[in-house]
Amino acid sequence: MAGLKIRFEMDITPKITPQQYSECGLSEHLTFGSRLKAARNKAGLNQEALAQRVGSSKGYISELETNPDIRPSAELVMKLSEEVGTTVEFLMRGDGEKAPIDAAFFRSYQSLDDSTKTKLQGILKLLKDQ
């Protein structure tokens, strides 16, 4: 039996609970899917509502939340982040706040037409002058 090779594979990833993560100062939301689910729940959306808002299916949203091997398009990640009120950076890497309102507002602002931007700038000026 010369040349016979045996290969062993073991999952040595430590299995720790969310409570243990928080005790260590780590986020329990370590994957794209878990961060998406947390942000979706915080936004008060179910999978079906989020899917409708981003032009996807409930099944695909479920798959995104549970399958760490799925790689959504950049366009979809942007839509998802807008709808759940967080940033692309948080969904992709866990960077920053879970729901930075300023970043979400600025993204929405950028997509507005010039007339609406001018109106919002006027409103902001009025609020600052008070």
Secondary structure, 3 states (H helix, E strand, C coil): CCCCCCCCCCCCCCCCCHHHHHHCCCCCCCCHHHHHHHHHHHCCCCHHHHHHHHCCCHHHHHHHHHCCCCCCCHHHHHHHHHHHCCCHHHHHHCCCCCCCHHHHHHHHHHCCCHHHHHHHHHHHHHHHHC
